[in-house]
Amino acid sequence: MRALVTGGSGYFGCLLRDRLVARGDAVRIFDLVDVDDRPASIEYVGGDIRDAAAVRRACDGVDVVYHNVAQVPLAKDRALFWAVNHGGTENLLVAARDARVRKVVHTSTSAIFGVPKKNPVDEATEPTPMEEYGRAKLAGERLVTRFAAEHGIDVTIIRPRTIVGHGRLGIFQILFNWVEEGRSIPVLGAGDNRYQFVHADDLADACIRAADRPGSTVYNIGAERFGTMREVLEALCRHAGTGSRVYAVPMGLAVAAMRVTSALGLSPLGPYHSLMYGRSLYFDVAKAKRELGWGSRWSNDEMLCQSYDWYRAHKTEVLAARTASPHRSALKQGVLALVRRLS
């Protein structure tokens, strides 16, 4: 199989790229930047997803496209959300159509559901995004649906829950730093909101299975073993053994403070983080299990503890790294550094 991975220099893109090579696919990546750990056997095509001509070059001669380019919530930039997540997706769909690509696997997000009225969320649940990132990603999904209906492109949408796994940093690096130092970890209210993650390996498996299955459809992907936010954080604290404890903060006050500091550029957190940290969201994954033969390997607790151990083992290189991918690098903590000192 000749596969193109857009966003192939990002956290998940790199992991997916390696999984495809391991199964014998010829892989090309498309991204703004190259990475040092790209094997020589993998072709790199540099370019911006907003550049239609560059996207056409990347799609030439491939069988399957795994579309992972996204402007993530950490960017907090409305214009970029729409230019990349909507406009860039349109460029990709046009290029895939013209290149007669056999299959496109489009990675979306659970953010399109905002705070759902009920859980679990399945593929028939009506999307209700509540911030700009989710709205732009939903608009990208609707483009996918339209191109499938009007142009006959075979596109499967994969909606992952929050991705965790060895090497996943960004916001998680801040959590791991606090736990390593024995700091207390806040939850909003009682922390009894049920919150589901997905391991990047499980997500890659779902994407590859979707690429092998003909027919345009949608799958929601998440861990099958998970609990509350408090439970997963307490499991991490026990695993680390550094003295970290989970403590409750008033939800209304904390959310208001998160929104204000984010809007002022004082915090790395975006609107989606303040919206969902204290809320429940979890997927029913029965459709993926039934149609793809997929199943999750990792539980919430296992994947977070594994990611923490990876961070501890690679901390020096993580802090020294300079990468354009927010999920592969450490973040400046901003006002969270003050919270950390008081924890």
C-alpha positions in Angstrom: 0.0 0.0 0.0 1.2 3.5 -0.8 0.1 5.7 2.1 0.3 9.4 2.8 0.2 10.7 6.4 -0.6 14.4 6.6 0.7 15.9 9.8 3.3 13.1 9.7 5.7 15.1 11.9 3.3 15.5 14.8 2.9 13.2 17.7 0.2 10.9 16.4 1.4 11.2 12.8 4.9 9.9 13.7 3.4 6.9 15.6 1.0 6.1 12.7 3.8 6.4 10.2 5.9 3.8 12.0 3.0 1.4 12.3 2.4 1.6 8.6 6.1 1.0 7.8 6.1 -2.0 10.2 3.3 -3.6 8.2 5.1 -3.1 4.9 3.4 0.0 3.5 5.4 2.6 1.5 4.9 5.8 3.4 5.1 9.5 2.5 4.5 12.2 5.1 3.3 15.8 4.5 4.0 18.5 7.0 5.4 21.9 7.5 8.5 20.6 9.1 10.6 17.4 9.0 11.7 15.5 12.1 15.0 14.0 13.1 13.5 10.5 13.7 12.0 10.0 10.3 13.5 6.8 8.8 15.3 7.3 5.5 12.8 4.9 3.8 9.9 7.4 4.4 9.5 10.1 1.9 9.0 13.7 3.2 7.0 16.3 1.3 7.2 19.7 2.9 4.2 22.0 2.6 1.3 23.8 4.2 -2.1 22.2 4.2 -3.5 25.6 3.2 -1.5 25.4 0.0 -3.6 23.5 -2.5 -0.8 23.0 -5.0 1.4 21.5 -2.2 -1.4 19.2 -1.1 -1.9 18.0 -4.7 1.8 17.1 -5.0 1.6 15.1 -1.8 -1.4 13.1 -2.9 0.0 12.2 -6.3 0.4 8.4 -6.7 -0.9 7.3 -3.2 -3.6 4.7 -2.4 -4.6 5.8 1.0 -4.4 9.2 2.8 -4.5 9.4 6.6 -5.4 13.0 7.2 -4.1 14.2 10.6 -3.2 17.8 10.0 -5.0 19.9 12.6 -4.7 23.2 14.4 -5.2 22.0 18.0 -6.9 23.8 20.9 -3.5 24.9 22.3 -3.2 27.3 19.4 -6.2 29.4 20.6 -6.4 31.0 17.2 -9.8 31.2 15.6 -8.5 32.1 12.1 -6.1 29.2 12.1 -8.7 26.8 13.3 -10.8 27.5 10.3 -8.0 27.9 7.7 -6.4 24.6 8.7 -9.2 22.4 10.0 -11.8 23.5 7.4 -9.9 25.0 4.5 -7.0 22.6 4.7 -9.4 19.6 4.8 -11.1 20.9 1.6 -7.8 21.2 -0.1 -7.0 17.6 0.9 -10.4 16.3 -0.3 -10.1 18.0 -3.7 -6.5 16.7 -4.2 -7.6 13.1 -3.1 -10.5 13.2 -5.6 -8.3 14.4 -8.5 -5.6 11.9 -7.7 -8.2 9.1 -7.5 -7.0 8.1 -4.0 -8.7 4.8 -3.0 -9.4 5.7 0.6 -9.1 8.7 3.0 -9.2 8.3 6.7 -10.0 11.7 8.3 -9.0 12.1 12.0 -11.6 14.4 13.7 -12.2 15.0 17.4 -14.6 14.5 20.2 -14.6 18.2 20.7 -17.5 18.4 18.1 -19.8 17.1 20.9 -19.0 19.9 23.4 -20.6 18.9 26.7 -23.0 16.2 25.6 -26.5 16.1 27.0 -26.0 12.4 27.8 -23.4 9.7 27.8 -22.2 7.5 26.2 -21.9 9.3 22.9 -22.3 7.2 19.8 -22.1 7.9 16.1 -25.7 9.0 15.9 -25.4 11.6 18.7 -26.0 15.1 17.4 -22.8 17.2 17.5 -23.0 20.3 19.7 -19.6 22.0 19.6 -19.2 24.8 22.2 -16.0 26.5 21.2 -14.3 27.5 18.0 -11.9 24.5 17.6 -14.8 22.1 17.8 -16.9 24.2 15.4 -14.1 24.2 12.8 -13.5 20.5 13.1 -17.3 19.8 12.7 -17.3 22.0 9.6 -14.4 19.8 8.3 -16.5 16.7 8.9 -19.4 18.1 7.0 -17.0 18.8 4.1 -16.0 15.1 4.2 -19.7 14.0 4.2 -20.4 16.3 1.2 -17.5 15.1 -0.8 -18.4 11.5 -0.2 -22.0 12.1 -1.4 -21.2 14.4 -4.3 -17.9 13.1 -5.6 -17.9 9.5 -4.5 -14.8 9.7 -2.4 -14.4 6.8 0.1 -13.8 8.6 3.4 -14.0 7.3 6.9 -14.1 9.7 9.8 -12.4 8.6 13.0 -13.3 10.6 16.2 -10.8 9.9 19.0 -11.1 10.8 22.6 -8.2 12.6 24.3 -5.1 10.9 23.0 -2.5 9.6 25.5 0.6 7.4 25.0 4.4 7.3 25.4 5.8 10.5 24.0 2.5 12.5 24.3 3.4 15.8 25.9 1.8 19.2 25.7 -0.6 19.6 28.6 0.3 16.2 29.9 3.9 17.3 30.3 2.7 19.9 32.8 0.8 17.2 34.7 3.8 14.9 34.7 6.1 17.7 35.9 3.8 18.4 38.9 3.5 14.7 39.8 7.2 14.2 39.6 7.8 17.0 42.0 5.1 15.7 44.4 2.7 18.6 43.8 -1.0 18.4 44.5 -3.2 17.9 41.4 -6.5 19.8 41.3 -9.8 18.4 40.0 -12.9 20.4 39.5 -15.6 19.8 42.0 -15.6 16.2 43.2 -13.7 15.0 40.1 -16.4 12.4 39.6 -16.9 13.2 35.9 -16.3 10.1 33.8 -13.6 10.9 31.3 -12.2 8.6 28.6 -8.8 8.7 26.9 -7.5 6.7 24.0 -4.0 5.3 23.6 -2.3 6.4 20.4 -1.5 2.7 19.6 -5.2 1.8 19.8 -6.1 4.8 17.7 -3.5 3.9 15.0 -4.9 0.4 14.9 -8.4 1.8 14.4 -7.2 4.1 11.6 -5.4 1.3 9.7 -8.4 -1.1 10.0 -10.7 1.7 8.7 -8.4 2.2 5.7 -8.7 -1.5 4.8 -12.6 -1.4 5.0 -14.4 0.1 2.0 -17.3 2.4 2.5 -17.7 5.9 3.9 -18.7 6.0 7.6 -17.8 7.3 11.0 -16.3 5.6 14.1 -15.9 6.9 17.6 -12.7 5.5 19.3 -11.9 5.4 23.0 -10.7 3.2 25.8 -13.0 0.5 27.0 -11.7 0.6 30.6 -11.9 4.0 32.2 -13.4 5.8 35.2 -13.6 9.3 36.7 -11.1 12.1 36.4 -10.3 11.7 40.1 -9.7 8.0 39.7 -7.2 8.2 36.8 -5.3 11.0 38.5 -5.1 9.1 41.8 -3.9 6.1 40.0 -1.1 8.1 38.4 -0.2 9.6 41.8 0.0 6.1 43.4 2.1 4.8 40.5 4.5 7.7 40.8 4.9 7.4 44.5 6.1 11.0 44.9 3.6 12.1 47.5 1.3 13.9 45.0 -2.4 14.0 46.0 -5.5 15.0 44.2 -7.6 17.8 45.7 -10.9 19.4 44.8 -11.4 23.0 43.8 -14.8 24.8 43.3 -15.8 24.2 39.7 -17.4 27.5 38.9 -14.5 29.6 40.3 -11.9 27.4 38.6 -13.6 27.5 35.2 -13.9 31.3 35.4 -10.3 31.7 36.2 -9.2 29.3 33.5 -11.2 31.2 30.9 -9.9 34.6 31.9 -6.2 33.6 32.1 -6.5 31.8 28.7 -8.1 34.8 27.1 -5.4 37.0 28.4 -2.6 34.7 27.1 -1.5 33.9 30.7 -2.2 30.2 30.5 -1.4 27.5 27.9 -4.9 26.1 28.4 -7.5 26.9 25.7 -11.3 27.2 25.9 -11.8 23.5 25.3 -9.8 22.6 28.4 -11.8 24.8 30.7 -15.0 23.5 29.2 -14.3 19.8 29.5 -11.8 19.2 32.4 -14.7 18.9 34.9 -17.3 17.4 32.5 -18.1 13.8 31.5 -17.6 12.6 27.9 -17.2 9.1 26.8 -17.8 7.1 23.7 -19.8 3.9 22.9 -17.3 2.1 20.7 -19.6 -0.8 19.8 -19.7 0.1 16.1 -15.9 0.0 15.7 -15.7 -3.3 17.5 -18.5 -4.7 15.4 -17.4 -3.5 11.9 -13.7 -3.2 12.2 -12.9 -6.0 14.6 -11.2 -3.4 16.7 -10.7 -3.4 20.5 -8.8 -1.2 22.9 -5.8 -2.6 24.6 -5.1 0.1 27.1 -7.1 1.4 30.0 -7.0 5.0 31.2 -4.8 4.2 34.1 -2.4 2.1 32.2 -1.8 4.6 29.4 -1.4 7.6 31.7 1.1 5.7 33.9 3.0 4.5 30.8 3.2 8.0 29.5 4.5 9.3 32.8 7.2 6.7 32.9 8.2 7.6 29.3 8.5 11.3 30.3 10.7 10.5 33.3 13.0 8.4 31.2 13.2 11.0 28.4 12.9 14.2 30.4 16.3 15.7 29.4 15.7 15.3 25.7 12.1 16.5 26.0 13.0 19.8 27.7 15.8 20.4 25.2 13.8 19.6 22.1 12.6 22.3 19.7 9.6 21.0 17.7 6.7 22.7 16.0 4.3 20.0 17.3 2.7 21.1 20.5 1.9 17.5 21.5 5.6 16.5 21.2 7.1 19.3 23.2 7.0 20.8 26.7 4.8 23.9 27.2 5.4 27.1 29.1 3.2 26.9 32.2 2.4 30.6 32.5 0.1 31.3 35.4 0.0 27.6 36.1 3.5 27.9 37.4 2.0 30.0 40.3 -0.6 27.3 41.0 2.2 24.7 40.9 4.2 26.6 43.6 1.2 26.8 45.8 0.3 23.1 45.4 
